[in-house]
Amino acid sequence: MTGLAVTRFAPSPTGHLHVGGARTALFNWAFARKLAGHFLLRIEDTDQARNSEEAARGIHWQEGPRFGAIGGDPRGVGPFFQSERLARYDAAIAQLVEKDLAYPAFDTPEELDALRKRANAEKRAFRYVRASDWERG
């Protein structure tokens, strides 16, 4: 399957598929079909509290989660649910932190909201600055 054109759609299954998502899925599906490629579906299911199987209904894909006769993993690039890829993401995050290209932040939602409100009151765009950046000047 080398050289195969693959397009991807990653809906968030937290409700009904909206028009913008449907348009993106349709364009990606049509483009893959035109190039005799595959349309891949990856489910953004990390918000478990609002997760719903209904959000992917009506989409037909060649690669992705197997639902009945559709889906599968012919190229071995799964898993197709984001929640099943967390170990990969954790390893990538650890690598970024180790290289000082990312850092852990422990601000609470309330603290971040206060910073946003302050920026808004000062009529400026909110820009997050980590504590160590303040120390550096």
HELIX and SHEET records of a PDB file:
HELIX    1   1 VAL A   19  LYS A   34  1                                  16    
HELIX    2   2 GLN A   48  ARG A   50  5                                   3    
HELIX    3   3 GLU A   53  ALA A   56  5                                   4    
HELIX    4   4 GLN A   82  ARG A   85  5                                   4    
HELIX    5   5 LEU A   86  GLU A   98  1                                  13    
HELIX    6   6 PRO A  109  ALA A  121  1                                  13    
HELIX    7   7 ALA A  131  ARG A  136  1                                   6    
SHEET    1   A 2 VAL A   6  PHE A   9  0                                        
SHEET    2   A 2 HIS A  38  LEU A  41  1                                        
SHEET    1   B 2 GLY A  64  PHE A  67  0                                        
SHEET    2   B 2 ILE A  70  GLY A  72 -1                                        
END                                                                             
